[in-house]
Amino acid sequence: MISVREAIVVEGRYDKARLASVVDALVVETRGFGIFKDKELLRMLR
């Protein structure tokens, strides 16, 4: 497993699942354009 200190932002749930199996890091899923509807997630990423 690869250790990464930074967070990794991905678009979909399958991307998140694939990366989570390879890296030891925080993987954040944006759900495509759903990020624009989720103000809390958008605020966190900024």
mmCIF entry with sequence, helices, sheets and N, C-alpha, C, O atoms, coordinates in Angstrom:
data_MODEL
# 
_entry.id   MODEL 
# 
_entity.id                         1 
_entity.type                       polymer 
_entity.pdbx_number_of_molecules   1 
# 
_entity_poly.entity_id                      1 
_entity_poly.type                           'polypeptide(L)' 
_entity_poly.nstd_linkage                   no 
_entity_poly.nstd_monomer                   no 
_entity_poly.pdbx_seq_one_letter_code       MISVREAIVVEGRYDKARLASVVDALVVETRGFGIFKDKELLRMLR 
_entity_poly.pdbx_seq_one_letter_code_can   MISVREAIVVEGRYDKARLASVVDALVVETRGFGIFKDKELLRMLR 
_entity_poly.pdbx_strand_id                 A 
# 
loop_
_entity_poly_seq.entity_id 
_entity_poly_seq.num 
_entity_poly_seq.mon_id 
_entity_poly_seq.hetero 
1 1  MET n 
1 2  ILE n 
1 3  SER n 
1 4  VAL n 
1 5  ARG n 
1 6  GLU n 
1 7  ALA n 
1 8  ILE n 
1 9  VAL n 
1 10 VAL n 
1 11 GLU n 
1 12 GLY n 
1 13 ARG n 
1 14 TYR n 
1 15 ASP n 
1 16 LYS n 
1 17 ALA n 
1 18 ARG n 
1 19 LEU n 
1 20 ALA n 
1 21 SER n 
1 22 VAL n 
1 23 VAL n 
1 24 ASP n 
1 25 ALA n 
1 26 LEU n 
1 27 VAL n 
1 28 VAL n 
1 29 GLU n 
1 30 THR n 
1 31 ARG n 
1 32 GLY n 
1 33 PHE n 
1 34 GLY n 
1 35 ILE n 
1 36 PHE n 
1 37 LYS n 
1 38 ASP n 
1 39 LYS n 
1 40 GLU n 
1 41 LEU n 
1 42 LEU n 
1 43 ARG n 
1 44 MET n 
1 45 LEU n 
1 46 ARG n 
# 
_struct_asym.id          A 
_struct_asym.entity_id   1 
# 
loop_
_struct_conf.conf_type_id 
_struct_conf.id 
_struct_conf.pdbx_PDB_helix_id 
_struct_conf.beg_label_comp_id 
_struct_conf.beg_label_asym_id 
_struct_conf.beg_label_seq_id 
_struct_conf.pdbx_beg_PDB_ins_code 
_struct_conf.end_label_comp_id 
_struct_conf.end_label_asym_id 
_struct_conf.end_label_seq_id 
_struct_conf.pdbx_end_PDB_ins_code 
_struct_conf.beg_auth_comp_id 
_struct_conf.beg_auth_asym_id 
_struct_conf.beg_auth_seq_id 
_struct_conf.end_auth_comp_id 
_struct_conf.end_auth_asym_id 
_struct_conf.end_auth_seq_id 
_struct_conf.pdbx_PDB_helix_class 
_struct_conf.details 
_struct_conf.pdbx_PDB_helix_length 
HELX_P HELX_P1 AA1 ARG A 13 ? ALA A 20 ? ARG A 13 ALA A 20 1 ? 8 
HELX_P HELX_P2 AA2 GLY A 32 ? PHE A 36 ? GLY A 32 PHE A 36 5 ? 5 
HELX_P HELX_P3 AA3 LYS A 39 ? LEU A 45 ? LYS A 39 LEU A 45 1 ? 7 
# 
_struct_conf_type.id          HELX_P 
_struct_conf_type.criteria    ? 
_struct_conf_type.reference   ? 
# 
loop_
_struct_sheet.id 
_struct_sheet.type 
_struct_sheet.number_strands 
_struct_sheet.details 
AA1 ? 2 ? 
AA2 ? 2 ? 
# 
loop_
_struct_sheet_order.sheet_id 
_struct_sheet_order.range_id_1 
_struct_sheet_order.range_id_2 
_struct_sheet_order.offset 
_struct_sheet_order.sense 
AA1 1 2 ? parallel 
AA2 1 2 ? parallel 
# 
loop_
_struct_sheet_range.sheet_id 
_struct_sheet_range.id 
_struct_sheet_range.beg_label_comp_id 
_struct_sheet_range.beg_label_asym_id 
_struct_sheet_range.beg_label_seq_id 
_struct_sheet_range.pdbx_beg_PDB_ins_code 
_struct_sheet_range.end_label_comp_id 
_struct_sheet_range.end_label_asym_id 
_struct_sheet_range.end_label_seq_id 
_struct_sheet_range.pdbx_end_PDB_ins_code 
_struct_sheet_range.beg_auth_comp_id 
_struct_sheet_range.beg_auth_asym_id 
_struct_sheet_range.beg_auth_seq_id 
_struct_sheet_range.end_auth_comp_id 
_struct_sheet_range.end_auth_asym_id 
_struct_sheet_range.end_auth_seq_id 
AA1 1 ILE A 2  ? SER A 3  ? ILE A 2  SER A 3  
AA1 2 VAL A 23 ? ASP A 24 ? VAL A 23 ASP A 24 
AA2 1 ILE A 8  ? VAL A 10 ? ILE A 8  VAL A 10 
AA2 2 VAL A 27 ? GLU A 29 ? VAL A 27 GLU A 29 
# 
loop_
_atom_site.group_PDB 
_atom_site.id 
_atom_site.type_symbol 
_atom_site.label_atom_id 
_atom_site.label_alt_id 
_atom_site.label_comp_id 
_atom_site.label_asym_id 
_atom_site.label_entity_id 
_atom_site.label_seq_id 
_atom_site.pdbx_PDB_ins_code 
_atom_site.Cartn_x 
_atom_site.Cartn_y 
_atom_site.Cartn_z 
_atom_site.occupancy 
_atom_site.B_iso_or_equiv 
_atom_site.pdbx_formal_charge 
_atom_site.auth_seq_id 
_atom_site.auth_comp_id 
_atom_site.auth_asym_id 
_atom_site.auth_atom_id 
_atom_site.pdbx_PDB_model_num 
ATOM 1   N N  . MET A 1 1  ? 0.849   -1.173 0.000   1.00 0.00 ? 1  MET A N  1 
ATOM 2   C CA . MET A 1 1  ? 0.000   0.000  0.000   1.00 0.00 ? 1  MET A CA 1 
ATOM 3   C C  . MET A 1 1  ? 0.899   1.241  0.000   1.00 0.00 ? 1  MET A C  1 
ATOM 4   O O  . MET A 1 1  ? 1.897   1.298  0.717   1.00 0.00 ? 1  MET A O  1 
ATOM 5   N N  . ILE A 1 2  ? 0.536   2.206  -0.795  1.00 0.00 ? 2  ILE A N  1 
ATOM 6   C CA . ILE A 1 2  ? 1.301   3.442  -0.920  1.00 0.00 ? 2  ILE A CA 1 
ATOM 7   C C  . ILE A 1 2  ? 0.735   4.469  0.052   1.00 0.00 ? 2  ILE A C  1 
ATOM 8   O O  . ILE A 1 2  ? -0.474  4.701  0.085   1.00 0.00 ? 2  ILE A O  1 
ATOM 9   N N  . SER A 1 3  ? 1.600   5.074  0.831   1.00 0.00 ? 3  SER A N  1 
ATOM 10  C CA . SER A 1 3  ? 1.176   6.078  1.800   1.00 0.00 ? 3  SER A CA 1 
ATOM 11  C C  . SER A 1 3  ? 1.285   7.471  1.182   1.00 0.00 ? 3  SER A C  1 
ATOM 12  O O  . SER A 1 3  ? 2.347   7.867  0.700   1.00 0.00 ? 3  SER A O  1 
ATOM 13  N N  . VAL A 1 4  ? 0.172   8.208  1.202   1.00 0.00 ? 4  VAL A N  1 
ATOM 14  C CA . VAL A 1 4  ? 0.128   9.558  0.637   1.00 0.00 ? 4  VAL A CA 1 
ATOM 15  C C  . VAL A 1 4  ? -0.373  10.494 1.726   1.00 0.00 ? 4  VAL A C  1 
ATOM 16  O O  . VAL A 1 4  ? -1.385  10.213 2.367   1.00 0.00 ? 4  VAL A O  1 
ATOM 17  N N  . ARG A 1 5  ? 0.319   11.592 1.938   1.00 0.00 ? 5  ARG A N  1 
ATOM 18  C CA . ARG A 1 5  ? -0.054  12.526 3.004   1.00 0.00 ? 5  ARG A CA 1 
ATOM 19  C C  . ARG A 1 5  ? -1.194  13.452 2.597   1.00 0.00 ? 5  ARG A C  1 
ATOM 20  O O  . ARG A 1 5  ? -1.968  13.892 3.447   1.00 0.00 ? 5  ARG A O  1 
ATOM 21  N N  . GLU A 1 6  ? -1.303  13.748 1.314   1.00 0.00 ? 6  GLU A N  1 
ATOM 22  C CA . GLU A 1 6  ? -2.338  14.656 0.826   1.00 0.00 ? 6  GLU A CA 1 
ATOM 23  C C  . GLU A 1 6  ? -3.646  13.905 0.578   1.00 0.00 ? 6  GLU A C  1 
ATOM 24  O O  . GLU A 1 6  ? -3.666  12.683 0.432   1.00 0.00 ? 6  GLU A O  1 
ATOM 25  N N  . ALA A 1 7  ? -4.723  14.665 0.534   1.00 0.00 ? 7  ALA A N  1 
ATOM 26  C CA . ALA A 1 7  ? -6.026  14.088 0.175   1.00 0.00 ? 7  ALA A CA 1 
ATOM 27  C C  . ALA A 1 7  ? -6.089  13.931 -1.341  1.00 0.00 ? 7  ALA A C  1 
ATOM 28  O O  . ALA A 1 7  ? -5.498  14.717 -2.082  1.00 0.00 ? 7  ALA A O  1 
ATOM 29  N N  . ILE A 1 8  ? -6.800  12.924 -1.785  1.00 0.00 ? 8  ILE A N  1 
ATOM 30  C CA . ILE A 1 8  ? -6.979  12.674 -3.211  1.00 0.00 ? 8  ILE A CA 1 
ATOM 31  C C  . ILE A 1 8  ? -8.458  12.874 -3.529  1.00 0.00 ? 8  ILE A C  1 
ATOM 32  O O  . ILE A 1 8  ? -9.322  12.278 -2.885  1.00 0.00 ? 8  ILE A O  1 
ATOM 33  N N  . VAL A 1 9  ? -8.746  13.713 -4.523  1.00 0.00 ? 9  VAL A N  1 
ATOM 34  C CA . VAL A 1 9  ? -10.127 14.002 -4.913  1.00 0.00 ? 9  VAL A CA 1 
ATOM 35  C C  . VAL A 1 9  ? -10.423 13.260 -6.209  1.00 0.00 ? 9  VAL A C  1 
ATOM 36  O O  . VAL A 1 9  ? -9.696  13.393 -7.193  1.00 0.00 ? 9  VAL A O  1 
ATOM 37  N N  . VAL A 1 10 ? -11.504 12.471 -6.200  1.00 0.00 ? 10 VAL A N  1 
ATOM 38  C CA . VAL A 1 10 ? -11.904 11.699 -7.383  1.00 0.00 ? 10 VAL A CA 1 
ATOM 39  C C  . VAL A 1 10 ? -13.355 12.000 -7.719  1.00 0.00 ? 10 VAL A C  1 
ATOM 40  O O  . VAL A 1 10 ? -14.095 12.548 -6.902  1.00 0.00 ? 10 VAL A O  1 
ATOM 41  N N  . GLU A 1 11 ? -13.751 11.637 -8.928  1.00 0.00 ? 11 GLU A N  1 
ATOM 42  C CA . GLU A 1 11 ? -15.101 11.961 -9.383  1.00 0.00 ? 11 GLU A CA 1 
ATOM 43  C C  . GLU A 1 11 ? -16.157 10.970 -8.917  1.00 0.00 ? 11 GLU A C  1 
ATOM 44  O O  . GLU A 1 11 ? -17.221 11.379 -8.451  1.00 0.00 ? 11 GLU A O  1 
ATOM 45  N N  . GLY A 1 12 ? -15.887 9.697  -9.033  1.00 0.00 ? 12 GLY A N  1 
ATOM 46  C CA . GLY A 1 12 ? -16.944 8.725  -8.767  1.00 0.00 ? 12 GLY A CA 1 
ATOM 47  C C  . GLY A 1 12 ? -16.602 7.689  -7.720  1.00 0.00 ? 12 GLY A C  1 
ATOM 48  O O  . GLY A 1 12 ? -15.471 7.608  -7.241  1.00 0.00 ? 12 GLY A O  1 
ATOM 49  N N  . ARG A 1 13 ? -17.619 6.886  -7.371  1.00 0.00 ? 13 ARG A N  1 
ATOM 50  C CA . ARG A 1 13 ? -17.459 5.885  -6.312  1.00 0.00 ? 13 ARG A CA 1 
ATOM 51  C C  . ARG A 1 13 ? -16.524 4.764  -6.719  1.00 0.00 ? 13 ARG A C  1 
ATOM 52  O O  . ARG A 1 13 ? -15.832 4.200  -5.872  1.00 0.00 ? 13 ARG A O  1 
ATOM 53  N N  . TYR A 1 14 ? -16.490 4.429  -8.007  1.00 0.00 ? 14 TYR A N  1 
ATOM 54  C CA . TYR A 1 14 ? -15.597 3.362  -8.454  1.00 0.00 ? 14 TYR A CA 1 
ATOM 55  C C  . TYR A 1 14 ? -14.146 3.827  -8.430  1.00 0.00 ? 14 TYR A C  1 
ATOM 56  O O  . TYR A 1 14 ? -13.247 3.045  -8.120  1.00 0.00 ? 14 TYR A O  1 
ATOM 57  N N  . ASP A 1 15 ? -13.915 5.101  -8.757  1.00 0.00 ? 15 ASP A N  1 
ATOM 58  C CA . ASP A 1 15 ? -12.568 5.670  -8.648  1.00 0.00 ? 15 ASP A CA 1 
ATOM 59  C C  . ASP A 1 15 ? -12.104 5.632  -7.200  1.00 0.00 ? 15 ASP A C  1 
ATOM 60  O O  . ASP A 1 15 ? -10.959 5.283  -6.913  1.00 0.00 ? 15 ASP A O  1 
ATOM 61  N N  . LYS A 1 16 ? -12.997 5.992  -6.298  1.00 0.00 ? 16 LYS A N  1 
ATOM 62  C CA . LYS A 1 16 ? -12.670 5.998  -4.872  1.00 0.00 ? 16 LYS A CA 1 
ATOM 63  C C  . LYS A 1 16 ? -12.343 4.589  -4.385  1.00 0.00 ? 16 LYS A C  1 
ATOM 64  O O  . LYS A 1 16 ? -11.374 4.397  -3.651  1.00 0.00 ? 16 LYS A O  1 
ATOM 65  N N  . ALA A 1 17 ? -13.137 3.614  -4.785  1.00 0.00 ? 17 ALA A N  1 
ATOM 66  C CA . ALA A 1 17 ? -12.910 2.230  -4.362  1.00 0.00 ? 17 ALA A CA 1 
ATOM 67  C C  . ALA A 1 17 ? -11.576 1.714  -4.879  1.00 0.00 ? 17 ALA A C  1 
ATOM 68  O O  . ALA A 1 17 ? -10.845 1.041  -4.152  1.00 0.00 ? 17 ALA A O  1 
ATOM 69  N N  . ARG A 1 18 ? -11.255 2.024  -6.127  1.00 0.00 ? 18 ARG A N  1 
ATOM 70  C CA . ARG A 1 18 ? -10.003 1.550  -6.714  1.00 0.00 ? 18 ARG A CA 1 
ATOM 71  C C  . ARG A 1 18 ? -8.806  2.178  -6.007  1.00 0.00 ? 18 ARG A C  1 
ATOM 72  O O  . ARG A 1 18 ? -7.851  1.479  -5.669  1.00 0.00 ? 18 ARG A O  1 
ATOM 73  N N  . LEU A 1 19 ? -8.849  3.481  -5.784  1.00 0.00 ? 19 LEU A N  1 
ATOM 74  C CA . LEU A 1 19 ? -7.725  4.143  -5.118  1.00 0.00 ? 19 LEU A CA 1 
ATOM 75  C C  . LEU A 1 19 ? -7.596  3.729  -3.662  1.00 0.00 ? 19 LEU A C  1 
ATOM 76  O O  . LEU A 1 19 ? -6.483  3.576  -3.159  1.00 0.00 ? 19 LEU A O  1 
ATOM 77  N N  . ALA A 1 20 ? -8.711  3.548  -2.984  1.00 0.00 ? 20 ALA A N  1 
ATOM 78  C CA . ALA A 1 20 ? -8.674  3.158  -1.575  1.00 0.00 ? 20 ALA A CA 1 
ATOM 79  C C  . ALA A 1 20 ? -8.018  1.794  -1.394  1.00 0.00 ? 20 ALA A C  1 
ATOM 80  O O  . ALA A 1 20 ? -7.466  1.509  -0.331  1.00 0.00 ? 20 ALA A O  1 
ATOM 81  N N  . SER A 1 21 ? -8.072  0.956  -2.417  1.00 0.00 ? 21 SER A N  1 
ATOM 82  C CA . SER A 1 21 ? -7.438  -0.356 -2.313  1.00 0.00 ? 21 SER A CA 1 
ATOM 83  C C  . SER A 1 21 ? -5.938  -0.293 -2.572  1.00 0.00 ? 21 SER A C  1 
ATOM 84  O O  . SER A 1 21 ? -5.225  -1.259 -2.300  1.00 0.00 ? 21 SER A O  1 
ATOM 85  N N  . VAL A 1 22 ? -5.448  0.832  -3.095  1.00 0.00 ? 22 VAL A N  1 
ATOM 86  C CA . VAL A 1 22 ? -4.038  0.955  -3.456  1.00 0.00 ? 22 VAL A CA 1 
ATOM 87  C C  . VAL A 1 22 ? -3.276  1.911  -2.552  1.00 0.00 ? 22 VAL A C  1 
ATOM 88  O O  . VAL A 1 22 ? -2.113  1.663  -2.234  1.00 0.00 ? 22 VAL A O  1 
ATOM 89  N N  . VAL A 1 23 ? -3.914  3.002  -2.132  1.00 0.00 ? 23 VAL A N  1 
ATOM 90  C CA . VAL A 1 23 ? -3.209  4.024  -1.356  1.00 0.00 ? 23 VAL A CA 1 
ATOM 91  C C  . VAL A 1 23 ? -3.762  4.130  0.059   1.00 0.00 ? 23 VAL A C  1 
ATOM 92  O O  . VAL A 1 23 ? -4.925  3.828  0.326   1.00 0.00 ? 23 VAL A O  1 
ATOM 93  N N  . ASP A 1 24 ? -2.893  4.566  0.943   1.00 0.00 ? 24 ASP A N  1 
ATOM 94  C CA . ASP A 1 24 ? -3.281  4.858  2.324   1.00 0.00 ? 24 ASP A CA 1 
ATOM 95  C C  . ASP A 1 24 ? -3.383  6.376  2.430   1.00 0.00 ? 24 ASP A C  1 
ATOM 96  O O  . ASP A 1 24 ? -2.419  7.048  2.795   1.00 0.00 ? 24 ASP A O  1 
ATOM 97  N N  . ALA A 1 25 ? -4.563  6.909  2.107   1.00 0.00 ? 25 ALA A N  1 
ATOM 98  C CA . ALA A 1 25 ? -4.772  8.354  2.087   1.00 0.00 ? 25 ALA A CA 1 
ATOM 99  C C  . ALA A 1 25 ? -6.264  8.636  2.198   1.00 0.00 ? 25 ALA A C  1 
ATOM 100 O O  . ALA A 1 25 ? -7.097  7.740  2.059   1.00 0.00 ? 25 ALA A O  1 
ATOM 101 N N  . LEU A 1 26 ? -6.581  9.901  2.451   1.00 0.00 ? 26 LEU A N  1 
ATOM 102 C CA . LEU A 1 26 ? -7.972  10.336 2.443   1.00 0.00 ? 26 LEU A CA 1 
ATOM 103 C C  . LEU A 1 26 ? -8.406  10.482 0.988   1.00 0.00 ? 26 LEU A C  1 
ATOM 104 O O  . LEU A 1 26 ? -7.809  11.256 0.239   1.00 0.00 ? 26 LEU A O  1 
ATOM 105 N N  . VAL A 1 27 ? -9.440  9.746  0.582   1.00 0.00 ? 27 VAL A N  1 
ATOM 106 C CA . VAL A 1 27 ? -9.958  9.815  -0.781  1.00 0.00 ? 27 VAL A CA 1 
ATOM 107 C C  . VAL A 1 27 ? -11.360 10.406 -0.704  1.00 0.00 ? 27 VAL A C  1 
ATOM 108 O O  . VAL A 1 27 ? -12.252 9.835  -0.077  1.00 0.00 ? 27 VAL A O  1 
ATOM 109 N N  . VAL A 1 28 ? -11.547 11.562 -1.351  1.00 0.00 ? 28 VAL A N  1 
ATOM 110 C CA . VAL A 1 28 ? -12.821 12.280 -1.311  1.00 0.00 ? 28 VAL A CA 1 
ATOM 111 C C  . VAL A 1 28 ? -13.515 12.134 -2.657  1.00 0.00 ? 28 VAL A C  1 
ATOM 112 O O  . VAL A 1 28 ? -12.921 12.398 -3.702  1.00 0.00 ? 28 VAL A O  1 
ATOM 113 N N  . GLU A 1 29 ? -14.771 11.716 -2.627  1.00 0.00 ? 29 GLU A N  1 
ATOM 114 C CA . GLU A 1 29 ? -15.564 11.529 -3.844  1.00 0.00 ? 29 GLU A CA 1 
ATOM 115 C C  . GLU A 1 29 ? -16.452 12.748 -4.066  1.00 0.00 ? 29 GLU A C  1 
ATOM 116 O O  . GLU A 1 29 ? -17.158 13.176 -3.153  1.00 0.00 ? 29 GLU A O  1 
ATOM 117 N N  . THR A 1 30 ? -16.422 13.311 -5.281  1.00 0.00 ? 30 THR A N  1 
ATOM 118 C CA . THR A 1 30 ? -17.228 14.499 -5.581  1.00 0.00 ? 30 THR A CA 1 
ATOM 119 C C  . THR A 1 30 ? -18.576 14.159 -6.202  1.00 0.00 ? 30 THR A C  1 
ATOM 120 O O  . THR A 1 30 ? -19.434 15.035 -6.305  1.00 0.00 ? 30 THR A O  1 
ATOM 121 N N  . ARG A 1 31 ? -18.787 12.914 -6.618  1.00 0.00 ? 31 ARG A N  1 
ATOM 122 C CA . ARG A 1 31 ? -20.025 12.488 -7.274  1.00 0.00 ? 31 ARG A CA 1 
ATOM 123 C C  . ARG A 1 31 ? -20.298 13.310 -8.539  1.00 0.00 ? 31 ARG A C  1 
ATOM 124 O O  . ARG A 1 31 ? -21.428 13.740 -8.772  1.00 0.00 ? 31 ARG A O  1 
ATOM 125 N N  . GLY A 1 32 ? -19.281 13.519 -9.337  1.00 0.00 ? 32 GLY A N  1 
ATOM 126 C CA . GLY A 1 32 ? -19.425 14.255 -10.597 1.00 0.00 ? 32 GLY A CA 1 
ATOM 127 C C  . GLY A 1 32 ? -19.852 15.693 -10.359 1.00 0.00 ? 32 GLY A C  1 
ATOM 128 O O  . GLY A 1 32 ? -19.230 16.405 -9.571  1.00 0.00 ? 32 GLY A O  1 
ATOM 129 N N  . PHE A 1 33 ? -20.901 16.120 -11.032 1.00 0.00 ? 33 PHE A N  1 
ATOM 130 C CA . PHE A 1 33 ? -21.389 17.486 -10.870 1.00 0.00 ? 33 PHE A CA 1 
ATOM 131 C C  . PHE A 1 33 ? -22.155 17.670 -9.564  1.00 0.00 ? 33 PHE A C  1 
ATOM 132 O O  . PHE A 1 33 ? -22.592 18.779 -9.256  1.00 0.00 ? 33 PHE A O  1 
ATOM 133 N N  . GLY A 1 34 ? -22.322 16.607 -8.800  1.00 0.00 ? 34 GLY A N  1 
ATOM 134 C CA . GLY A 1 34 ? -22.980 16.690 -7.495  1.00 0.00 ? 34 GLY A CA 1 
ATOM 135 C C  . GLY A 1 34 ? -22.242 17.580 -6.520  1.00 0.00 ? 34 GLY A C  1 
ATOM 136 O O  . GLY A 1 34 ? -22.813 18.023 -5.524  1.00 0.00 ? 34 GLY A O  1 
ATOM 137 N N  . ILE A 1 35 ? -20.977 17.844 -6.799  1.00 0.00 ? 35 ILE A N  1 
ATOM 138 C CA . ILE A 1 35 ? -20.189 18.716 -5.922  1.00 0.00 ? 35 ILE A CA 1 
ATOM 139 C C  . ILE A 1 35 ? -20.799 20.114 -5.862  1.00 0.00 ? 35 ILE A C  1 
ATOM 140 O O  . ILE A 1 35 ? -20.703 20.785 -4.834  1.00 0.00 ? 35 ILE A O  1 
ATOM 141 N N  . PHE A 1 36 ? -21.417 20.556 -6.939  1.00 0.00 ? 36 PHE A N  1 
ATOM 142 C CA . PHE A 1 36 ? -21.991 21.897 -6.963  1.00 0.00 ? 36 PHE A CA 1 
ATOM 143 C C  . PHE A 1 36 ? -23.261 21.996 -6.127  1.00 0.00 ? 36 PHE A C  1 
ATOM 144 O O  . PHE A 1 36 ? -23.672 23.095 -5.755  1.00 0.00 ? 36 PHE A O  1 
ATOM 145 N N  . LYS A 1 37 ? -23.886 20.854 -5.829  1.00 0.00 ? 37 LYS A N  1 
ATOM 146 C CA . LYS A 1 37 ? -25.080 20.843 -4.988  1.00 0.00 ? 37 LYS A CA 1 
ATOM 147 C C  . LYS A 1 37 ? -24.745 20.658 -3.517  1.00 0.00 ? 37 LYS A C  1 
ATOM 148 O O  . LYS A 1 37 ? -25.560 20.973 -2.650  1.00 0.00 ? 37 LYS A O  1 
ATOM 149 N N  . ASP A 1 38 ? -23.551 20.148 -3.230  1.00 0.00 ? 38 ASP A N  1 
ATOM 150 C CA . ASP A 1 38 ? -23.128 19.874 -1.852  1.00 0.00 ? 38 ASP A CA 1 
ATOM 151 C C  . ASP A 1 38 ? -22.230 21.014 -1.377  1.00 0.00 ? 38 ASP A C  1 
ATOM 152 O O  . ASP A 1 38 ? -21.010 20.955 -1.528  1.00 0.00 ? 38 ASP A O  1 
ATOM 153 N N  . LYS A 1 39 ? -22.832 22.038 -0.812  1.00 0.00 ? 39 LYS A N  1 
ATOM 154 C CA . LYS A 1 39 ? -22.092 23.239 -0.413  1.00 0.00 ? 39 LYS A CA 1 
ATOM 155 C C  . LYS A 1 39 ? -21.047 22.945 0.662   1.00 0.00 ? 39 LYS A C  1 
ATOM 156 O O  . LYS A 1 39 ? -19.986 23.569 0.679   1.00 0.00 ? 39 LYS A O  1 
ATOM 157 N N  . GLU A 1 40 ? -21.338 22.002 1.559   1.00 0.00 ? 40 GLU A N  1 
ATOM 158 C CA . GLU A 1 40 ? -20.394 21.672 2.629   1.00 0.00 ? 40 GLU A CA 1 
ATOM 159 C C  . GLU A 1 40 ? -19.124 21.032 2.056   1.00 0.00 ? 40 GLU A C  1 
ATOM 160 O O  . GLU A 1 40 ? -18.020 21.388 2.467   1.00 0.00 ? 40 GLU A O  1 
ATOM 161 N N  . LEU A 1 41 ? -19.265 20.108 1.127   1.00 0.00 ? 41 LEU A N  1 
ATOM 162 C CA . LEU A 1 41 ? -18.108 19.467 0.504   1.00 0.00 ? 41 LEU A CA 1 
ATOM 163 C C  . LEU A 1 41 ? -17.322 20.484 -0.310  1.00 0.00 ? 41 LEU A C  1 
ATOM 164 O O  . LEU A 1 41 ? -16.092 20.480 -0.285  1.00 0.00 ? 41 LEU A O  1 
ATOM 165 N N  . LEU A 1 42 ? -18.011 21.342 -1.022  1.00 0.00 ? 42 LEU A N  1 
ATOM 166 C CA . LEU A 1 42 ? -17.361 22.381 -1.815  1.00 0.00 ? 42 LEU A CA 1 
ATOM 167 C C  . LEU A 1 42 ? -16.551 23.314 -0.928  1.00 0.00 ? 42 LEU A C  1 
ATOM 168 O O  . LEU A 1 42 ? -15.430 23.690 -1.272  1.00 0.00 ? 42 LEU A O  1 
ATOM 169 N N  . ARG A 1 43 ? -17.119 23.685 0.210   1.00 0.00 ? 43 ARG A N  1 
ATOM 170 C CA . ARG A 1 43 ? -16.415 24.537 1.170   1.00 0.00 ? 43 ARG A CA 1 
ATOM 171 C C  . ARG A 1 43 ? -15.168 23.842 1.714   1.00 0.00 ? 43 ARG A C  1 
ATOM 172 O O  . ARG A 1 43 ? -14.121 24.470 1.868   1.00 0.00 ? 43 ARG A O  1 
ATOM 173 N N  . MET A 1 44 ? -15.282 22.543 2.005   1.00 0.00 ? 44 MET A N  1 
ATOM 174 C CA . MET A 1 44 ? -14.154 21.795 2.547   1.00 0.00 ? 44 MET A CA 1 
ATOM 175 C C  . MET A 1 44 ? -13.004 21.731 1.543   1.00 0.00 ? 44 MET A C  1 
ATOM 176 O O  . MET A 1 44 ? -11.839 21.840 1.925   1.00 0.00 ? 44 MET A O  1 
ATOM 177 N N  . LEU A 1 45 ? -13.324 21.555 0.272   1.00 0.00 ? 45 LEU A N  1 
ATOM 178 C CA . LEU A 1 45 ? -12.281 21.438 -0.740  1.00 0.00 ? 45 LEU A CA 1 
ATOM 179 C C  . LEU A 1 45 ? -11.594 22.764 -1.037  1.00 0.00 ? 45 LEU A C  1 
ATOM 180 O O  . LEU A 1 45 ? -10.435 22.789 -1.451  1.00 0.00 ? 45 LEU A O  1 
ATOM 181 N N  . ARG A 1 46 ? -12.291 23.842 -0.830  1.00 0.00 ? 46 ARG A N  1 
ATOM 182 C CA . ARG A 1 46 ? -11.672 25.151 -1.071  1.00 0.00 ? 46 ARG A CA 1 
ATOM 183 C C  . ARG A 1 46 ? -10.711 25.448 0.035   1.00 0.00 ? 46 ARG A C  1 
ATOM 184 O O  . ARG A 1 46 ? -10.076 26.503 0.034   1.00 0.00 ? 46 ARG A O  1 
# 
